[in-house]
Structures are given as C-alpha cells and as structure tokens.
Amino acid sequence: MLTIVSDTHSTDGHRLTGRTLRAVREADIVIHAGDFHREPVFDAFDAETDTLRAVFGNNADAAIRDRLPEARTVEYAGVRFAVTHTRRGGETALALFGRERAADVVVFGHSHRPTITEAGDVTLVNPGSHAQPRGNRPAHAELEPIDGDGGLEGRLVTPDGDVFERFRVHGTPAQE
C-alpha cells in the first residue's frame, strides 16, 4: 500500500491517529506533500516508517528545507508520482509540473482540502490534512495495486477510517 499525507502543521509531534497512523505504519511507501512545520515533527513522522518520501512546504522551518527537496518523483507499482507542496497557477501549473516529470499522478497539499481531479493525462491528488483540516474533512489517501490491471485503486480516508471517495490511477505503458 502507498499512503499519502500532507499538511501536518505541528510543532512537536506527528499528530497521526487512528486509521491514518495505521496506514503510515503499514505502507510500503509513505509520501508526505509538505508542511510538517518544524523539524521535530518531521523526525517523529520519519520514526513511524522506513519509507518516507517527503518534500518541504511553504511553512517548513530552515532545518526541514535543508533536509528535504521542494519536489521529487516516486515510483510505485508502475505508476509515477510527481510530488510537490504547491505550485502558483493552480491546477494548470500542477498538471504541467506532472507532465514535465512524465508523471501519471501529481501529489500536492497546501489547501488542506482532500481532492482528486483529472487534468487531462495527469491525475491530481491532494490528500488533505490529517491533523489540521481547516474546515475540511481530516484525511489521507491510500492506494493499492489492482490485480492484473497495472493500476492503483485509491481512496480518501478519515482518521476514523471512513472512506469518502474512491478513485483509480494508471501508469503510462512503457514505450517499445
């Protein structure tokens, strides 16, 4: 399973609870789309998984910015993910960011609003915030390989375990 989280915004701990904590601990890979806020938060988060792939966000302290990139690419089960916290220019800029990296999916945060959006040949995934939803549902995303299909079955999930949106993403077939 791939678990995606974002926007922790804490000063002292990872703020992972319930299903979100279990999903991070059980994941093959964890993507964090930025805004841990302070370095101790990143360290606490990192201690929960051996497979954290994170970027810094606009509220990251200098220590986090020194340790994490602004953007990265992650491969999982034949699907390529371009990860950033945000891009000026909204969905168009995010889709362009993904295409520039030959990604199938762009993972981003910043708005704290869990959303799945098809932007042409790129799927935009914002997992929301598990810890500071700012009027939205607290959430994270979970994706699992689809048997025999080559894609991933995804869902947006609350820390209480409620699944409130399902989606699918597919990798780009290899060129021969």
Secondary structure as the mmCIF struct_conf table of DSSP 4:
data_model
#
loop_
_struct_conf.conf_type_id
_struct_conf.id
_struct_conf.beg_label_comp_id
_struct_conf.beg_label_asym_id
_struct_conf.beg_label_seq_id
_struct_conf.end_label_comp_id
_struct_conf.end_label_asym_id
_struct_conf.end_label_seq_id
STRN STRN1 LEU A 2 VAL A 5
STRN STRN2 SER A 10 SER A 10
BEND BEND1 THR A 11 GLY A 13
HELX_RH_AL_P HELX_RH_AL_P1 GLY A 18 GLU A 26
BEND BEND2 ASP A 28 ASP A 28
STRN STRN3 ILE A 29 HIS A 32
BEND BEND3 GLY A 34 GLY A 34
STRN STRN4 HIS A 37 HIS A 37
BEND BEND4 ARG A 38 ARG A 38
HELX_RH_AL_P HELX_RH_AL_P2 GLU A 39 ASP A 46
TURN_TY1_P TURN_TY1_P1 ALA A 47 GLU A 48
BEND BEND5 ASP A 50 ASP A 50
STRN STRN5 LEU A 52 ALA A 54
TURN_TY1_P TURN_TY1_P2 ASN A 58 ASN A 59
HELX_RH_AL_P HELX_RH_AL_P3 ALA A 62 ARG A 67
BEND BEND6 LEU A 68 LEU A 68
BEND BEND7 GLU A 70 GLU A 70
STRN STRN6 ALA A 71 TYR A 76
TURN_TY1_P TURN_TY1_P3 ALA A 77 GLY A 78
STRN STRN7 VAL A 79 THR A 84
BEND BEND8 HIS A 85 HIS A 85
TURN_TY1_P TURN_TY1_P4 ARG A 88 GLY A 89
HELX_RH_AL_P HELX_RH_AL_P4 GLY A 90 GLU A 100
TURN_TY1_P TURN_TY1_P5 ARG A 101 ALA A 102
BEND BEND9 ASP A 104 ASP A 104
STRN STRN8 VAL A 105 VAL A 107
BEND BEND10 HIS A 110 SER A 111
STRN STRN9 THR A 115 ALA A 119
TURN_TY1_P TURN_TY1_P6 GLY A 120 ASP A 121
STRN STRN10 VAL A 122 ASN A 126
BEND BEND11 HIS A 130 ALA A 131
TURN_TY1_P TURN_TY1_P7 ARG A 134 GLY A 135
BEND BEND12 ASN A 136 ASN A 136
STRN STRN11 HIS A 140 PRO A 145
HELX_LH_PP_P HELX_LH_PP_P1 ILE A 146 ILE A 146
TURN_TY1_P TURN_TY1_P8 ASP A 147 ASP A 149
BEND BEND13 GLY A 150 GLY A 150
STRN STRN12 GLY A 151 VAL A 157
TURN_TY1_P TURN_TY1_P9 PRO A 159 ASP A 160
STRN STRN13 VAL A 163 HIS A 170
HELX_LH_PP_P HELX_LH_PP_P2 GLY A 171 GLN A 175
#
